Amino acid sequence: MRRIAFLSALGISLMLSACKDRPQSRATAEDVAARVNGVEITISEVDRLVEQQLRASAQQGQAPPTPAELAAARLQVLEGLITQEALYQKAERLGLLPTEEEIIQGVQQFKRERGLSEEGFQRTLRELGQTEEQFRREIRRQLAIRKLFDREVTPRITVTDREIEEFYKANKAQFVERRGFALSRILVTPERDNVPDDAIGAEAAERKIREIHEQLRRGADFATVAARRSEDPLTAARGGEWGFFPEMTEQFPEALRARLLAMREGDITEPIRIGNAWLILKLVRRIQRDRELTLDEVRAQIAEELRGQREQVLQTAVTRLALAESRIENVLAQRMLENPANFGGLRPIALPTPPASGQSR
C-alpha cells in the first residue's frame, strides 16, 4: 500500500515541473536514461524530479522509500518524460510550437495562479532546481503539447442533447443539492506563503487576521479584502470563494458547524484558529433541505463531464500514436534488467529524513 501511495504522490507532476530543456551537449553513456528519436533523456533529469517529490513526501512525515520503491519511481518518472518528449516532437513536426508572446503569458499565468511575487517566483525556481531559462523552455513544451491536443482532440469532441438527457436519467441520484453551506474564506498563516502582505510568525498572523476582521466589521467588501490580503492564492483569486460543504461534513469541528448553522447569509465569523492557521468565513448561501436538481440546472455540468471523459480517451489515443511513431530506447529499464541485484547500479539519491513525529511506514 505504501508503494502505491508513494508512486501516486509522485504523480506525476511532470506537466508542471518536469522535462528539462533538451541538453545542449550529449550526456555521458552512464547518464543516459532513454532516447526518443535520438533525443536523450538523462538520469539526472529523472533524479531531479524524484528528489523533488521525496522532499515533499518527507515534509508530510512519510518514511523514505525502499530501494525497490525508488527504482520503480525512477522508471515511472522516466515513462512520463518519454511520453512528453514524444508528444513534444509530434507537436514540433506539425508546426505547433508556441510564440515568444505565448511563452511570456504562460510564465505570467503560472505566477498569477499561485499568487507569486517576482521574489516568490525566484524562490520557487530554486526549490525546483531550475533556472528561469529552463523554466521558460518547460512552459514552451507544455504549450506545444496543449496545442497538439487542441488540434487533434478538441474538434473531435461532440456531446448531443440526447446524450445529456440519458446521462441525467441514469444518474439522477447524484444530482441532488444537499443541505449545507456555500462559503468564502480569508486565510492567514504564520508560514512563508510567498504572497504579498505575507504574515510571518504567530504574532504577525494573529495581528493581521484581527486587522482584516476590523476592516470587514467596518463594512469593507469581503471579496475585495480576500483578493488583496488572503494568503491562499487559489481562493484569493476568486475573491475568497471556497466552495460548498454539506451540513454534516467532518471537515469542520462541531463548534464551527453550530456557528455556521446560527448564521444568516452574508454574515461573517470572528477570526477562527484551526491549527496554526487563522480563518474568517463568510456564509454566502445556505441550503436548508435536500433538493433534486432539474435537467436544466445541471445540463452544462453534464456536458462538461461527458466532454472531459471523451477528451481523456482521445488524449490517450493521441499519446499512444505519438509513442508508436517514435523510436524509443529505454536504457534505464534495460540496465535494471541486466543488473537486477542493485537495479542497474544507479547512484544513490540523498533521502530526506521525515519529521520525528507522525512517522509512518
PESULQUI-V98176 format. One record per residue. N is the residue number from 1. RES is the residue in one small letter. OMEGA is omega in degrees with one decimal (* if undefined). D_FIRST is the distance of its C-alpha to the first C-alpha in Angstrom with 2 decimals. Layout:
[[N & RES & OMEGA & D_FIRST] [N & RES & OMEGA & D_FIRST]]
This chain:
[[1 & m & -178.5 & 0.00] [2 & r & 178.4 & 3.80] [3 & r & 179.8 & 5.40] [4 & i & -179.1 & 5.23] [5 & a & -178.5 & 6.36] [6 & f & -176.6 & 8.72] [7 & l & 180.0 & 10.11] [8 & s & 175.9 & 10.70] [9 & a & 177.9 & 12.29] [10 & l & 157.5 & 14.22] [11 & g & 26.5 & 15.53] [12 & i & 178.6 & 17.66] [13 & s & -175.1 & 20.42] [14 & l & -177.9 & 22.69] [15 & m & -178.8 & 25.31] [16 & l & -170.0 & 25.85] [17 & s & -177.8 & 25.78] [18 & a & 172.6 & 25.66] [19 & c & 172.6 & 28.10] [20 & k & 175.5 & 30.71] [21 & d & 180.0 & 34.18] [22 & r & -177.0 & 35.37] [23 & p & 177.8 & 36.55] [24 & q & 175.8 & 40.26] [25 & s & -175.5 & 40.58] [26 & r & 179.5 & 38.83] [27 & a & 173.9 & 35.98] [28 & t & -177.1 & 36.35] [29 & a & -178.0 & 35.03] [30 & e & -176.1 & 32.35] [31 & d & 179.6 & 31.05] [32 & v & 176.9 & 30.85] [33 & a & -178.9 & 27.39] [34 & a & 173.2 & 28.75] [35 & r & 176.0 & 31.93] [36 & v & -175.0 & 32.51] [37 & n & 177.7 & 36.14] [38 & g & 177.7 & 36.97] [39 & v & -173.7 & 35.38] [40 & e & 169.1 & 33.22] [41 & i & -172.1 & 29.77] [42 & t & 174.5 & 29.30] [43 & i & 176.8 & 26.56] [44 & s & 175.9 & 27.78] [45 & e & -178.8 & 26.86] [46 & v & -175.5 & 23.33] [47 & d & 176.5 & 22.89] [48 & r & -179.1 & 24.49] [49 & l & 178.3 & 21.85] [50 & v & 179.8 & 18.93] [51 & e & 178.6 & 20.73] [52 & q & -179.8 & 21.29] [53 & q & 177.7 & 17.65] [54 & l & 177.5 & 16.95] [55 & r & 179.1 & 19.77] [56 & a & -179.9 & 18.39] [57 & s & 179.9 & 14.98] [58 & a & 178.6 & 17.06] [59 & q & 177.8 & 19.27] [60 & q & 176.3 & 16.49] [61 & g & -179.7 & 15.88] [62 & q & 178.9 & 12.66] [63 & a & 178.5 & 13.02] [64 & p & -179.8 & 14.13] [65 & p & 173.2 & 12.06] [66 & t & 176.3 & 12.89] [67 & p & 179.5 & 15.66] [68 & a & 177.9 & 13.67] [69 & e & 179.5 & 11.31] [70 & l & 177.7 & 14.64] [71 & a & 178.6 & 16.36] [72 & a & 178.7 & 13.97] [73 & a & 178.0 & 14.39] [74 & r & 179.6 & 18.10] [75 & l & -178.8 & 18.32] [76 & q & 177.0 & 16.67] [77 & v & -180.0 & 19.04] [78 & l & 178.0 & 21.87] [79 & e & 177.6 & 21.38] [80 & g & 179.2 & 21.81] [81 & l & 176.9 & 24.86] [82 & i & 179.9 & 26.38] [83 & t & 180.0 & 26.10] [84 & q & -179.9 & 27.74] [85 & e & 178.6 & 30.45] [86 & a & 178.8 & 31.28] [87 & l & -179.7 & 31.57] [88 & y & 179.7 & 33.63] [89 & q & 177.5 & 35.96] [90 & k & 177.2 & 36.51] [91 & a & 179.7 & 37.39] [92 & e & 179.4 & 39.68] [93 & r & -178.2 & 41.44] [94 & l & 178.5 & 42.07] [95 & g & -174.5 & 43.58] [96 & l & 179.6 & 41.02] [97 & l & -177.3 & 40.62] [98 & p & 175.4 & 41.02] [99 & t & 177.5 & 44.17] [100 & e & 179.0 & 44.48] [101 & e & 178.6 & 45.01] [102 & e & 178.0 & 41.78] [103 & i & 177.9 & 39.87] [104 & i & 178.2 & 41.57] [105 & q & 178.8 & 40.66] [106 & g & 177.4 & 37.01] [107 & v & 179.7 & 36.93] [108 & q & 178.5 & 38.72] [109 & q & 176.9 & 36.33] [110 & f & 179.5 & 33.36] [111 & k & -175.2 & 35.28] [112 & r & -177.6 & 36.41] [113 & e & -178.5 & 33.05] [114 & r & 179.3 & 31.71] [115 & g & -173.9 & 35.01] [116 & l & 166.8 & 35.50] [117 & s & 178.1 & 38.89] [118 & e & 177.7 & 39.98] [119 & e & 178.7 & 39.05] [120 & g & 178.1 & 35.57] [121 & f & 179.6 & 35.19] [122 & q & 177.3 & 36.26] [123 & r & 178.0 & 33.81] [124 & t & 178.1 & 30.96] [125 & l & 179.0 & 32.17] [126 & r & 179.0 & 32.16] [127 & e & 178.4 & 28.57] [128 & l & -178.6 & 27.66] [129 & g & -175.8 & 29.81] [130 & q & 167.6 & 32.24] [131 & t & 178.7 & 35.92] [132 & e & 179.6 & 37.35] [133 & e & 176.3 & 38.61] [134 & q & 179.6 & 35.20] [135 & f & 178.3 & 33.82] [136 & r & 178.9 & 36.75] [137 & r & 175.3 & 36.00] [138 & e & 177.1 & 32.41] [139 & i & 178.6 & 33.92] [140 & r & -179.8 & 36.32] [141 & r & -179.1 & 33.59] [142 & q & -179.5 & 31.70] [143 & l & 178.3 & 35.01] [144 & a & 179.5 & 35.97] [145 & i & 177.3 & 32.82] [146 & r & 177.5 & 33.35] [147 & k & 177.9 & 36.95] [148 & l & 179.2 & 35.91] [149 & f & 179.0 & 33.80] [150 & d & -179.2 & 36.67] [151 & r & -171.3 & 39.07] [152 & e & -172.7 & 37.14] [153 & v & -170.6 & 35.05] [154 & t & -178.4 & 36.69] [155 & p & -176.6 & 40.06] [156 & r & -176.1 & 38.47] [157 & i & 174.2 & 36.75] [158 & t & 177.0 & 38.90] [159 & v & -177.3 & 38.29] [160 & t & 176.3 & 41.14] [161 & d & -179.7 & 42.28] [162 & r & 178.8 & 41.85] [163 & e & 178.5 & 38.15] [164 & i & -179.7 & 37.69] [165 & e & 179.5 & 39.59] [166 & e & 178.1 & 37.70] [167 & f & 179.8 & 34.33] [168 & y & -178.8 & 35.76] [169 & k & -177.5 & 37.06] [170 & a & -174.5 & 33.83] [171 & n & -175.6 & 31.71] [172 & k & -176.1 & 34.20] [173 & a & -178.0 & 31.86] [174 & q & -179.4 & 29.84] [175 & f & 179.1 & 33.07] [176 & v & 176.0 & 33.89] [177 & e & -175.8 & 34.71] [178 & r & 173.4 & 33.31] [179 & r & 178.8 & 35.10] [180 & g & -169.8 & 34.06] [181 & f & 166.1 & 34.91] [182 & a & -170.7 & 35.23] [183 & l & 164.0 & 35.03] [184 & s & -178.2 & 35.92] [185 & r & 168.2 & 35.07] [186 & i & -175.8 & 36.20] [187 & l & 173.1 & 33.71] [188 & v & 179.1 & 34.76] [189 & t & 177.1 & 32.60] [190 & p & -179.0 & 33.79] [191 & e & 175.1 & 31.55] [192 & r & -176.4 & 32.84] [193 & d & 178.5 & 31.95] [194 & n & 177.8 & 34.20] [195 & v & 174.6 & 36.29] [196 & p & 178.6 & 40.05] [197 & d & -176.0 & 41.31] [198 & d & 176.2 & 38.13] [199 & a & -179.9 & 38.32] [200 & i & -179.8 & 37.17] [201 & g & -174.0 & 36.85] [202 & a & -177.6 & 36.84] [203 & e & -179.7 & 40.61] [204 & a & -180.0 & 40.82] [205 & a & -180.0 & 38.05] [206 & e & 179.5 & 39.81] [207 & r & -178.6 & 43.16] [208 & k & -176.6 & 42.00] [209 & i & 179.0 & 40.44] [210 & r & 173.4 & 43.68] [211 & e & 179.9 & 45.77] [212 & i & -180.0 & 43.85] [213 & h & 178.6 & 44.33] [214 & e & 175.3 & 48.02] [215 & q & -177.4 & 48.26] [216 & l & -179.2 & 46.79] [217 & r & -179.8 & 49.02] [218 & r & 172.3 & 52.00] [219 & g & 178.7 & 51.14] [220 & a & -179.7 & 49.11] [221 & d & -175.0 & 47.11] [222 & f & -176.3 & 43.45] [223 & a & -179.7 & 42.17] [224 & t & 179.6 & 44.38] [225 & v & 179.2 & 43.34] [226 & a & -178.3 & 39.63] [227 & a & -174.6 & 40.07] [228 & r & -168.1 & 41.94] [229 & r & 179.3 & 40.35] [230 & s & -178.7 & 36.79] [231 & e & 170.9 & 34.19] [232 & d & -174.3 & 31.57] [233 & p & -175.5 & 32.62] [234 & l & 179.9 & 30.94] [235 & t & 177.8 & 32.75] [236 & a & 179.8 & 35.82] [237 & a & 178.5 & 36.32] [238 & r & -179.2 & 36.61] [239 & g & 178.1 & 39.03] [240 & g & -177.1 & 36.40] [241 & e & -173.9 & 35.19] [242 & w & 179.5 & 31.77] [243 & g & -178.4 & 31.18] [244 & f & -177.9 & 31.34] [245 & f & 177.2 & 29.67] [246 & p & -176.4 & 29.98] [247 & e & -176.4 & 32.19] [248 & m & 179.3 & 29.61] [249 & t & 177.8 & 26.79] [250 & e & -178.9 & 24.77] [251 & q & -177.3 & 24.79] [252 & f & 171.7 & 28.26] [253 & p & -177.2 & 29.58] [254 & e & -179.0 & 32.10] [255 & a & 178.9 & 34.99] [256 & l & 177.9 & 34.20] [257 & r & 178.9 & 33.87] [258 & a & 178.7 & 37.25] [259 & r & 179.7 & 38.72] [260 & l & 180.0 & 37.72] [261 & l & -178.3 & 39.17] [262 & a & -176.3 & 42.43] [263 & m & 171.9 & 42.72] [264 & r & 178.8 & 44.70] [265 & e & -177.7 & 43.78] [266 & g & 178.8 & 44.59] [267 & d & 173.4 & 44.15] [268 & i & 176.8 & 42.14] [269 & t & 165.3 & 40.56] [270 & e & 175.5 & 41.60] [271 & p & -177.8 & 39.23] [272 & i & 178.4 & 36.02] [273 & r & 175.5 & 33.89] [274 & i & -173.1 & 30.13] [275 & g & 177.6 & 28.50] [276 & n & -173.6 & 30.35] [277 & a & 174.8 & 31.11] [278 & w & -179.9 & 34.19] [279 & l & 161.1 & 34.54] [280 & i & -178.0 & 37.52] [281 & l & 172.8 & 36.85] [282 & k & 175.8 & 39.26] [283 & l & -177.8 & 39.30] [284 & v & -177.1 & 40.06] [285 & r & 179.3 & 39.98] [286 & r & 174.6 & 39.47] [287 & i & -170.8 & 38.62] [288 & q & 177.4 & 40.04] [289 & r & 177.6 & 39.29] [290 & d & -179.6 & 37.00] [291 & r & 176.9 & 38.68] [292 & e & -178.6 & 38.10] [293 & l & 179.6 & 38.35] [294 & t & 178.4 & 40.91] [295 & l & -178.9 & 40.41] [296 & d & -179.7 & 42.42] [297 & e & -174.4 & 40.23] [298 & v & -176.6 & 37.01] [299 & r & -178.6 & 38.59] [300 & a & 179.1 & 37.64] [301 & q & 179.7 & 34.05] [302 & i & 179.2 & 33.73] [303 & a & 179.2 & 35.44] [304 & e & 178.2 & 33.05] [305 & e & -179.5 & 30.02] [306 & l & 176.5 & 31.58] [307 & r & 179.8 & 32.56] [308 & g & 178.6 & 29.08] [309 & q & -177.9 & 27.65] [310 & r & 177.9 & 30.40] [311 & e & -179.8 & 30.13] [312 & q & 179.7 & 26.48] [313 & v & -177.0 & 27.48] [314 & l & 174.9 & 30.57] [315 & q & 176.3 & 28.94] [316 & t & 179.3 & 26.55] [317 & a & 177.7 & 29.73] [318 & v & 179.6 & 31.50] [319 & t & -179.8 & 28.64] [320 & r & 179.0 & 28.60] [321 & l & 178.7 & 32.38] [322 & a & 177.6 & 32.36] [323 & l & -179.0 & 30.06] [324 & a & -179.9 & 32.25] [325 & e & -173.2 & 35.33] [326 & s & 172.7 & 34.06] [327 & r & -171.9 & 34.45] [328 & i & 173.2 & 31.09] [329 & e & 177.9 & 30.59] [330 & n & -175.2 & 27.05] [331 & v & -178.5 & 28.28] [332 & l & 179.6 & 25.00] [333 & a & 179.3 & 23.34] [334 & q & 179.7 & 26.54] [335 & r & 178.3 & 26.66] [336 & m & 178.1 & 23.19] [337 & l & -178.5 & 24.34] [338 & e & -178.1 & 27.56] [339 & n & -172.9 & 26.10] [340 & p & -175.9 & 22.68] [341 & a & 178.3 & 23.12] [342 & n & 174.3 & 22.62] [343 & f & 173.4 & 21.25] [344 & g & 176.8 & 24.68] [345 & g & -179.4 & 25.96] [346 & l & 175.3 & 24.91] [347 & r & 178.4 & 25.97] [348 & p & 174.1 & 23.47] [349 & i & 176.2 & 22.20] [350 & a & -175.7 & 23.16] [351 & l & 177.5 & 19.97] [352 & p & 178.9 & 20.67] [353 & t & 179.1 & 20.32] [354 & p & 177.3 & 18.46] [355 & p & -176.6 & 20.78] [356 & a & -179.5 & 21.66] [357 & s & 175.1 & 20.78] [358 & g & -179.8 & 17.43] [359 & q & -178.6 & 15.62] [360 & s & 179.5 & 12.07] [361 & r & * & 9.94]]
